[in-house]
């Protein structure tokens, strides 16, 4: 693959090309304008000479027309016969320049004497006066100007090219320095940052953007490592329990009954299943691969089903009297999972009561789950939605919590365009709120 020229080379080439083109067009235009002006002045001076010679010949006579320098000539022609009456030295051996009507060519060549501009004037008698002025001075002037422009245009283009090359090189030097610094950043160490040029311009903003990107990558890597560490720890606990019971049952069959072993395997298996399922949901959310099949879902039916499930467990009193008919447009499975996580979290922390409710507020469907437990401190209410976070690790593990329930709720809510938060409950504990988009009206 052909390698493309660098930015510095391209900018310099474009600058030089644009300046050279402008200079060439300007130089040609200037030369043509100068030529037109000089020849216009020459034509005017030649006509004035012809008029002056004609006036003098009319007043004094043809013989009184004075001699002129080698850069001018005059010729008097009889209009009736077309013969030469008198002429200056340059035209002594030449035939008449003008015809009987006084028409003359604009220019006439006199051999070694050069080219002359010609003008004719009729005086009051029968004589036609022809005057001429040499174009040698004008041609020399135009030649000198053309030579000067031929030298000046490339020289100016060269100066512009060198200036542009140096200026662009200095401007891109911080970019190259930042490139080397970013290239030195490795996956094992994302703590390095790009040096800020402190210019306050685009380069400064680029440095800030790169540093912000590196900070986000570092935070993401730190969160990923923490997630792996926490997940490993969470998976190790139920596996250790299973192994412990299996070893005791194998070594001392009389100490562990079959029913105890079965119950332990089922409980820890369910805990592992919930943990793995939660991690899969979060992993898909992180990869933007969490598939959402949005349909109309009746939230009140979901809440009534959860209330009935918790009542069947017989651990806490469940109140669903505040549930109102609300329909949302969301993924039915994910909505049920989010509501179940909120209800299970409230049931684990409640002292005796869990209250479910649903309503419409600010154009969104709102689900609230209250408990009368110890509540969540105000400074920890945002923190509890992070992964593997427990305010009471020992109690949460004993109750079967994995620290992923509220994190999954937030991811599901955000993916649907809603949100989740924890506030103080009127019953003394915590209130979890889940907001989801309403279903379109029929």
Buried (B, 14 or more C-beta within 10 A) or exposed (E): EEEEEEEBEEBBBEBBEEBBEEBBEEBEEEBEEBBEEBBEEBBEBBBBBBBBBBBBBBEEEBEEBEEBEEBBBBBBBBBEEEEBBBBBEBBEEEEBBBEBEBEBEEEBEBEEBBBBBBBBBBBEBEBBBBBBBBBBEBBEEBEEBBEEBEEEBEEBBEEBBEEBBEBBEEBBEBBEBBEEBBEEBEEEEBEEBBEBBEEEEEBBEBBEEBBEEBEEEBEEBEEEEEBEEBBEEBBEBBEEBBEEBBEBBEEEEEEBEEEEBEEBBEBBEEBBEBBBBBBEBBEBBBEEEBEEEBEEBBBBEBBBBBBEBBBEEEEBEBBBEEBEEBBBBBBBEBBBBBBBBBBBBBBBBBEEBBBBBBBBEEEBBBBBBBBBBBBBEEEEBEEBBBBBBBBEEEEBBEBBBBBBBBBBBBBBBEBBEBBBBBBBBEBBBBBBBBBBBBBEEE
